[in-house]
């Protein structure tokens, strides 16, 4: 299951302009212009969250909104939650269209305007 998760998240994240992937803290992580993290995959869990999940950058206010709307899927992750990032559970039935949206929002939150413009131009 973890290879499938990695393959699916990788396909989503590497489709964005100027994204690279490398391990960070032992987990596959995606960066904009090889500098700024926007998504990390914890396929085997991390610390107290012993289930597959993502940490994703999020627009201001999205963390509270998503957790309130679906607390079974979304949570406030350690270390980055105070910056508004969201945790997304991947241990149940995963809605991959929704994961793609969350990753797109994460990219838009971190990427410079010029790269967001390139993303928008691609449609």
C-alpha positions, -999 to +999 in steps of 0.1 A: +000+000+000+028+025+008+043+022-027+008+029-042+004+060-020+039+072-029+032+067-066-001+086-065+011+115-044+043+117-065+023+119-097+002+147-083+030+168-069+056+164-097+030+176-122+034+212-108+059+236-124+095+234-109+088+208-083+114+184-070+112+155-046+137+144-019+135+129+015+132+152+045+132+138+080+130+104+064+098+110+044+092+118+007+088+155+005+080+178-024+096+212-029+090+243-050+122+253-068+141+228-046+137+250-016+102+254-001+083+224+011+047+221+002+038+184+008+053+156+029+040+120+028+042+100+060+032+066+045+039+047+077+028+074+101+048+098+122+051+100+159+017+097+176-001+097+142+005+060+134-014+060+101-006+070+065-011+108+060+001+139+043+012+172+057+003+200+033+007+238+033-027+254+033-041+289+026-050+310+056-081+297+073-082+264+054-070+243+084-099+252+106-124+250+078-113+215+067-110+201+102-144+214+111-159+200+079-143+165+081-124+157+113-122+121+104-099+130+074-082+163+084-062+172+115-037+197+128-003+181+123+026+185+148+055+209+140+038+226+111+001+229+123+008+261+141+017+276+106-018+266+093-007+234+076-031+205+074-028+168+080-047+145+057-054+109+066-047+083+038-056+052+058-092+049+048-110+053+015-090+080-002-107+105-025-078+111-049-095+141-066-097+157-032-061+149-025-051+165-058-071+197-048-053+198-014-019+194-030-028+220-056-038+244-028-005+236-010+015+244-041-004+276-047+003+286-010+040+281-013+049+288-050+058+323-062+032+341-083+051+334-115+048+297-110+011+299-100+006+318-132+023+291-152+000+265-135-031+285-143-020+289-179-017+251-183-053+248-172 
